[in-house]
């Protein structure tokens, strides 16, 4: 996924003038891969943090658009 973010950011900011902020959770395959089982707690923490970050950013955007 990370190899695409540069291109997506360039299109959205450069061509469309949008403000882009990526939230990228880590270790997304850990819940499905047995060999990554020991990393599942870290994956869950990263997932929860990503949801929290998205919530904060969504609320900030909503407040900015409402103003």
Secondary structure by P-SEA (a helix, b strand, c coil): cccaaaaaaaaaccccbbbbbbbbbcccccccccccccaaaaaaaaaaaaaaaaaaaaaaaaaaaac
